Amino acid sequence: MSRESRSRRRERLRSSIALLLFGLGTLAFLIAIDRPEWFQVRPASAAAEAMSHAAAPVPAERTNG
């Protein structure tokens, strides 16, 4: 193999990989914008959920006055 053919093959492989990554990135973006619930922050476990509820501020009581 000559140097030129190796270089051409390497460039072709690099461009194919770049095109594949671009396509996969675009596909991931299109899937993600259809599912906003994936990006909601939620507690990871029941214990974490209980702690977050325990740390929530107490609602202000109304005074009858």
C-alpha atoms as one frame of an Amber mdcrd trajectory, in Angstrom:
protein
   0.000   0.000   0.000   1.243   3.388  -0.822   1.239   6.269   1.581  -1.406
   8.071  -0.433  -3.845   5.154  -0.363  -3.374   4.722   3.410  -4.005   8.404
   3.918  -7.104   8.283   1.728  -8.423   5.245   3.599  -7.800   6.921   6.963
  -9.620  10.078   5.846 -12.539   8.020   4.560 -12.758   6.122   7.846 -12.546
   9.345   9.866 -15.302  10.997   7.830 -17.517   7.903   8.100 -17.123   7.845
  11.872 -17.837  11.581  12.078 -20.990  11.166   9.994 -22.119   8.227  12.145
 -21.582  10.215  15.356 -23.441  13.191  13.923 -26.370  10.954  12.960 -26.475
   9.294  16.383 -26.288  12.678  18.103 -29.139  14.003  15.980 -31.212  10.899
  16.719 -30.566  11.245  20.456 -31.564  14.922  20.324 -34.806  14.189  18.475
 -35.707  11.448  20.948 -34.833  13.607  23.962 -36.926  16.618  22.912 -39.953
  14.332  22.731 -39.492  13.187  26.350 -39.167  16.161  28.730 -39.965  13.944
  31.730 -36.462  12.447  31.395 -35.003  15.757  32.535 -37.034  16.255  35.713
 -34.987  16.057  38.875 -36.421  13.409  41.186 -35.152  11.692  44.313 -33.227
   8.512  43.523 -34.637   6.418  46.370 -37.472   6.331  48.872 -35.126   7.519
  51.610 -34.055  10.513  49.527 -37.691  11.343  48.827 -38.563  11.161  52.531
 -35.656  13.447  53.410 -36.677  15.966  50.755 -40.233  16.052  52.107 -38.941
  16.392  55.689 -36.711  19.309  54.682 -39.499  21.174  52.887 -40.474  24.415
  54.602 -43.627  24.355  56.695 -46.433  26.319  55.037 -47.288  29.539  56.827
 -50.419  29.272  58.945 -53.115  31.851  58.518 -53.964  33.892  61.552 -57.527
  34.739  62.225 -57.466  38.294  62.960
